Amino acid sequence: MTTHNIGELNPPNRLMLTPGPSSMDPRVYRALATPLVGHVDPWFRGCMDDVQVLLRKIFQTENRVTMPLSASGSGGIEASVVNTLEEGDEALIAVNGTFSDRMAIIAGHTPAKVTKVEAPYGQAVDPEDVRRAGKGRKIKIVGFAHGETSSGVITNIDNFRKVAD
Ligand SMILES: Cc1ncc(COP(=O)(O)O)c(C=O)c1O
């Protein structure tokens, strides 16, 4: 196959309404057209510091360990679960759709004991069910999908935070 008649990449400008990739602000497209800098370059370290400051603002946290991951969403789930759970740990995963179930499956590949607390499709898991499931046990992580995009259900983080505490 020859390549001589394949032109410059020129994708159409679509309004993206899918839950995953969605329309980007033109400022993001402009940033993508700026020069590439290696990840060990001193300039990049300063840039990463700025990214962390901005991420903390978006996620309303002061956690020092706030960083972007060069991975898909599933890679993000895997990084957080697999780096946290060890032999002897227990995890409670609130499952109410495809992506929280994926978290439970990934956690199931670790040596930790994983308990699913489920809700029917289209509903959030009741934090009181999570409290009951964890009562008297030492739980290392309580996992859930904040935005379970397979059904569009939001889980209220505050209520889960209280149960975890
Ligand atoms: C809430 C949520 N978690 C995880 C994923 C999986 O992401 P990826 O397909 O990038 O692995 C998605 C994808 O749409 C998602 O919406």
The ligand as an SDF file (V2000), in Angstrom:
LIG
                    3D

 16 16  0  0  0  0  0  0  0  0999 V2000
  -16.2020    6.3530   35.3750 C   0  0  0  0  0  0  0  0  0  0  0  0
  -15.2910    5.6510   34.4240 C   0  0  0  0  0  0  0  0  0  0  0  0
  -14.3440    4.8670   34.9400 N   0  0  0  0  0  0  0  0  0  0  0  0
  -13.5010    4.1810   34.1220 C   0  0  0  0  0  0  0  0  0  0  0  0
  -13.6060    4.2650   32.7580 C   0  0  0  0  0  0  0  0  0  0  0  0
  -12.6870    3.4690   31.8930 C   0  0  0  0  0  0  0  0  0  0  0  0
  -11.8520    4.3170   31.2110 O   0  0  0  0  0  0  0  0  0  0  0  0
  -10.9650    3.7590   29.9950 P   0  0  0  0  0  0  0  0  0  0  0  0
  -11.9120    3.2650   28.9620 O   0  0  0  0  0  0  0  0  0  0  0  0
  -10.2160    5.0030   29.5860 O   0  0  0  0  0  0  0  0  0  0  0  0
  -10.0780    2.6870   30.5270 O   0  0  0  0  0  0  0  0  0  0  0  0
  -14.5770    5.0850   32.1780 C   0  0  0  0  0  0  0  0  0  0  0  0
  -14.7170    5.1870   30.7070 C   0  0  0  0  0  0  0  0  0  0  0  0
  -15.6600    5.7560   30.1870 O   0  0  0  0  0  0  0  0  0  0  0  0
  -15.4470    5.7860   33.0360 C   0  0  0  0  0  0  0  0  0  0  0  0
  -16.4050    6.5610   32.5220 O   0  0  0  0  0  0  0  0  0  0  0  0
  1  2  1  0
  2  3  1  0
  2 15  2  0
  3  4  2  0
  4  5  1  0
  5  6  1  0
  5 12  2  0
  6  7  1  0
  7  8  1  0
  8  9  2  0
  8 10  1  0
  8 11  1  0
 12 13  1  0
 12 15  1  0
 13 14  2  0
 15 16  1  0
M  END
$$$$
